[in-house]
Amino acid sequence: MKLALAPFGVSAPASFKAFLLRLERLAAEAALAGADILVLPEYAAMVCAGAEIKTPDIAAELLHVVAQAEPILGGLREMAMRHKLHILGGSLPMRDADGKIHNRAPFIAPSGAMGFQDKQAMTRFEDEEWGVAGGAAPVVFDTQFGLIGVSICYDSEFPLHVRAQVAAGAKLILIPCCTASPAGFNRVRLSARARAVENQCYTAVVPLIGTAAWSGSIDVNIGHAALFTPCDIGFPDDGVAAAGALNEPALVFASVDFAAIDAVRGQGAVLNHRDWAPVAPAKIVALR
């Protein structure tokens, strides 16, 4: 399986159509390179607010994107189907029937089937300034490639969130993120590396990047895309299978081999995956 990890810049698009065209170009590039899954960052959808909002207004930006949720999801579904590509659409704020707004990651199959992973743990900005609420428990997606989990940014800093996904059978955890400082990105990056070691699985980090003078919510964004692995037989000694340059928007391609995960879990120098105390597994959601 081949991943296309897509750090996404926050420059304001000329229009909503132009925003979707940026995503379309990434999907086309990923498909042309033979990727199976395109992964976008947390809050990538917030960039579309720049087509209408020209000065920072975090409340207006949030409500604008909430109102655009269905067109964004529809556009991503069409891209997945057109390019025969799985797409993790980063995340976007979506309002539930109870009126609460959640940070939600859509995962879309080439068939058009779509599932969602909510962010459970809110950062202080989301909780105290945006009023975004924590969402549903972790799930695992049953894809044609195998079982895959999604842990959005801050959630990856909590070992049991990912462990529930691994307990359900996940061997790859996708971690879309949005961090405003080197310290913030390093918290996510180092947590992702720890999750890969302690669960003997792959973790893939994909950040929002760049600066946006027009925005109060995604004004500063720092990071680089990377695929992390166990530090054991069959994998790099440092556990870094692929890494892009800091704050560079180029796609990072990386290959994933679930048979290698099976091998290290059975024959590794250590057996972290086996030696955990039992954790209740996440619910499995079909994505075919």
C-alpha positions in Angstrom: 0.0 0.0 0.0 1.3 3.4 -0.9 0.4 6.6 1.0 0.5 10.2 -0.3 0.9 12.5 2.7 -0.2 16.0 1.8 1.0 19.0 3.9 -1.5 21.7 3.0 -0.8 25.4 2.8 -3.2 28.0 4.2 -3.0 30.7 1.5 -6.5 32.1 0.8 -8.1 30.7 -2.4 -9.8 33.0 -4.8 -13.0 31.1 -4.5 -14.6 28.0 -3.1 -14.2 26.4 -6.6 -10.5 27.3 -6.5 -10.2 25.6 -3.1 -11.7 22.4 -4.4 -9.4 22.6 -7.5 -6.3 22.6 -5.1 -7.6 19.4 -3.6 -8.4 18.0 -7.0 -4.8 18.6 -8.1 -3.4 16.8 -5.1 -5.7 13.8 -5.7 -4.7 13.7 -9.4 -1.0 13.9 -8.4 -1.3 11.2 -5.8 -3.2 8.9 -8.2 -0.7 9.4 -11.0 2.1 8.4 -8.7 0.3 5.2 -7.8 -0.8 6.1 -4.3 -3.7 4.2 -2.7 -4.5 6.7 0.1 -4.2 10.5 0.0 -4.0 12.0 3.5 -4.8 15.7 4.2 -4.2 17.6 7.4 -6.5 18.5 10.3 -8.6 21.6 9.6 -7.6 21.6 5.9 -11.2 22.6 5.2 -10.7 25.9 7.1 -8.6 27.2 4.2 -11.8 27.6 2.1 -12.9 30.4 4.5 -10.2 32.6 3.0 -12.2 33.0 -0.2 -14.8 35.1 1.7 -13.2 36.2 4.9 -10.3 38.7 4.5 -9.6 39.8 8.1 -9.2 37.5 11.2 -12.5 36.5 12.8 -12.4 33.1 14.4 -16.1 32.8 14.9 -17.0 33.8 11.4 -14.3 31.4 9.9 -15.7 28.5 11.9 -19.3 29.2 10.9 -18.4 29.7 7.3 -16.8 26.3 7.0 -19.5 24.6 9.0 -21.9 25.9 6.4 -19.7 24.5 3.6 -19.3 21.0 5.1 -21.7 19.2 2.7 -20.1 20.8 -0.5 -16.7 19.9 0.8 -17.6 16.3 1.5 -19.3 16.0 -1.9 -16.2 17.3 -3.6 -13.9 14.9 -1.8 -16.2 12.0 -2.6 -16.2 12.8 -6.3 -12.4 13.0 -6.2 -12.1 9.7 -4.5 -14.4 8.0 -7.0 -12.8 9.8 -10.1 -9.2 8.9 -9.1 -10.0 5.5 -7.6 -8.3 6.7 -4.4 -9.0 6.5 -0.7 -9.0 10.0 0.7 -8.7 11.0 4.4 -10.1 14.5 4.0 -8.1 16.0 6.9 -10.8 17.3 9.2 -13.5 19.9 9.2 -15.9 21.4 11.8 -19.4 19.8 11.4 -22.5 20.6 13.4 -24.6 17.7 14.8 -28.4 17.6 15.3 -27.9 18.7 19.0 -26.2 21.9 17.8 -22.7 21.0 18.9 -19.8 21.5 16.5 -17.3 18.6 16.3 -13.9 18.3 14.6 -14.5 15.4 12.2 -12.3 13.5 9.8 -14.0 12.0 6.7 -12.4 8.8 5.3 -13.7 8.1 1.8 -13.3 4.9 -0.3 -13.1 4.9 -4.1 -16.6 3.5 -4.1 -17.9 6.7 -2.5 -18.4 5.0 0.9 -17.6 7.4 3.7 -16.9 7.0 7.4 -16.0 9.5 10.1 -13.6 9.7 13.0 -14.3 12.5 15.6 -11.6 14.2 17.6 -12.2 13.3 21.2 -9.8 15.5 23.2 -10.1 19.3 22.5 -7.1 21.6 22.7 -7.6 24.8 24.8 -8.2 26.8 21.6 -10.9 24.5 20.4 -12.6 24.3 23.8 -12.2 27.8 25.2 -12.2 30.0 22.1 -14.0 28.1 19.3 -16.5 26.1 21.4 -15.8 22.9 19.4 -16.9 19.9 21.4 -15.2 16.5 21.9 -16.8 13.8 19.7 -17.3 10.1 19.5 -15.0 7.3 20.6 -12.2 6.0 18.3 -13.2 3.6 15.5 -11.3 1.5 13.0 -12.0 1.5 9.3 -12.2 -1.8 7.5 -10.7 -1.0 4.1 -9.7 -3.2 1.2 -6.1 -2.9 2.5 -6.9 -3.9 6.0 -7.8 -2.1 9.3 -6.8 1.6 9.6 -7.3 4.0 12.4 -7.4 7.8 12.5 -6.2 9.8 15.5 -6.6 13.6 15.0 -3.7 15.7 16.3 -4.1 16.0 20.1 -5.8 12.6 20.3 -2.6 11.0 19.3 -1.0 12.3 22.5 -3.2 9.9 24.5 -1.9 6.4 24.2 -5.3 4.7 25.0 -7.0 6.4 22.0 -4.6 4.7 19.6 -4.4 1.5 21.6 -8.1 1.0 21.3 -7.7 1.1 17.5 -4.8 -1.3 17.6 -6.7 -3.6 19.9 -9.4 -3.7 17.2 -6.7 -4.8 14.6 -5.4 -1.5 13.1 -1.8 -1.6 11.8 -1.7 1.9 10.4 -2.8 5.1 12.3 -3.3 8.3 10.2 -2.7 11.4 12.2 -3.8 14.7 10.6 -2.6 17.6 12.6 -2.7 21.4 12.9 -0.1 23.0 15.2 0.9 26.6 15.7 4.4 26.2 17.2 7.5 24.0 17.0 6.6 22.8 20.5 3.1 21.8 19.4 4.3 20.0 16.3 6.9 18.2 18.3 4.3 17.0 20.8 2.4 15.4 18.0 5.4 14.1 16.2 7.0 12.5 19.2 3.6 11.1 20.3 3.2 9.5 16.9 6.6 8.0 17.1 5.8 6.6 20.6 2.5 5.1 19.4 4.4 3.4 16.5 6.9 1.8 19.0 4.5 0.8 21.8 1.9 -0.7 19.4 4.3 -2.0 16.7 2.4 -0.3 14.0 2.7 2.5 11.4 1.8 6.1 12.2 1.5 8.8 9.6 1.6 12.5 10.5 0.3 15.1 8.1 0.3 18.8 9.1 -1.4 22.0 8.0 1.5 24.4 7.1 2.2 28.1 6.5 0.9 31.5 7.6 -2.4 33.2 6.9 -2.7 36.9 7.7 -6.4 36.7 6.8 -7.2 34.1 9.5 -7.5 34.1 13.3 -7.9 30.4 13.5 -5.2 29.0 11.2 -2.9 32.0 11.1 0.4 30.1 12.0 1.0 26.4 11.1 4.2 24.4 11.5 5.2 20.8 10.6 6.3 18.2 8.1 4.7 15.0 6.9 6.3 11.7 8.1 5.7 8.0 8.3 6.9 6.3 11.5 7.4 2.6 12.2 8.6 0.3 15.0 12.3 0.5 15.8 12.9 -3.2 15.2 13.6 -5.9 12.7 12.5 -5.1 9.2 12.2 -1.4 9.9 14.6 1.6 10.1 16.7 1.8 13.3 15.3 5.3 14.0 11.7 4.4 13.1 11.4 7.0 10.4 10.3 5.5 7.1 9.8 8.8 5.3 9.8 12.5 6.2 9.3 15.7 4.2 11.0 19.0 4.7 9.6 21.4 7.4 6.8 23.6 6.1 7.1 22.3 2.5 3.8 21.5 0.7 5.2 18.7 -1.5 3.5 15.3 -1.3 5.5 12.8 0.7 5.1 9.2 -0.7 5.6 6.2 1.6 5.0 2.5 1.4 3.3 0.4 4.1 3.6 -3.4 4.4 1.3 -4.9 6.9 3.1 -8.3 6.6 6.1 -6.6 8.1 4.0 -5.5 11.1 2.8 -9.1 11.5 6.4 -10.2 11.4 7.7 -7.8 14.0 4.8 -8.5 16.3 5.7 -12.1 16.3 9.5 -12.1 16.0 10.7 -8.7 17.2 13.5 -8.1 19.7 10.7 -6.9 22.0 6.9 -7.6 21.8 5.3 -4.3 22.8 2.1 -5.1 21.0 1.7 -8.4 23.0 2.7 -7.1 26.3 0.0 -4.4 26.9 -2.6 -5.0 29.5 -6.0 -5.6 27.8 -7.7 -2.6 26.3 -11.3 -2.6 25.0 -11.1 -2.5 21.2 -12.6 0.3 19.1 -15.6 -0.3 17.0 -14.9 -1.4 13.4 -16.6 0.6 10.6 -16.9 -0.9 7.1 -15.3 1.3 4.4 -15.5 -0.6 1.1 
